[in-house]
Amino acid sequence: MDTANLTTLRGLADKATAPKLTLYLVDRDVPDPWGKEPDVFADVARLIQDGAPRHLP
C-alpha cells in the first residue's frame, strides 16, 4: 500500500478503525507495479516478502 491509498482508506474508515490502518512496510510505500516492467514486479515482490514477518505470527 502506498501513502495515497492509506489516506483514502483512512478517510473511509470510522474513528475506531482509521488509526489501526498503516503502511505495509511502516516506513515506506509499496509501489504499484501495474503496467511496469517485470523487474519492477520482482522488486515489489521482494518488498512484500521482506515485510511479511511483521504481519505473520
N, C-alpha and C positions, 0 to 999 in steps of 0.2 A: 504494500500500500504506500502511496505517496502522500505528501502533505495536503495536496488539493483534495484527494479522496477523503482523507481524515477530517478535514474541515467540513466537507459536505455531510459526512456521516454524523459528526457531532451536532450539526445543525438540525438533523432529522431526529436525533435521539432525545429521549426525555432527560430531565435533570439528573436522575439517578444513574443513567447509563452513560451519558456523554463523557464523564471523567474516566470511565473504565476503558474507553477506546484509545488505543495508542498505535504508533507506527510499529510495524512488524519487527524492525531492527532497532527501535527506540531512538537511535542517534542519526539515522539517515533513511532516505527513501529507498524503496524497492521500485525501480523504474518499470514502466510498462514496455515490454519488448515488441508489442504488436507492430507489424509492418517493418521491423528491423531485420538485419542480417542474422543468420544462425548463430554467429559467435556472440551476439548480444543476448540471445536466448540462453546460451550456455552460461554467460556471466550472471544473468539474473537467477538461473537455477542454482548456481553456487552461492549467491547471496541468501537465497531461501534455505538452502541446506545449512549454511552457517548459522542462520537464525533459529532453526528448528529446535535445538535443545532448550531454548528459552521457553518454548511453548509445550514441550512434551514432559511428562513426568519422569 
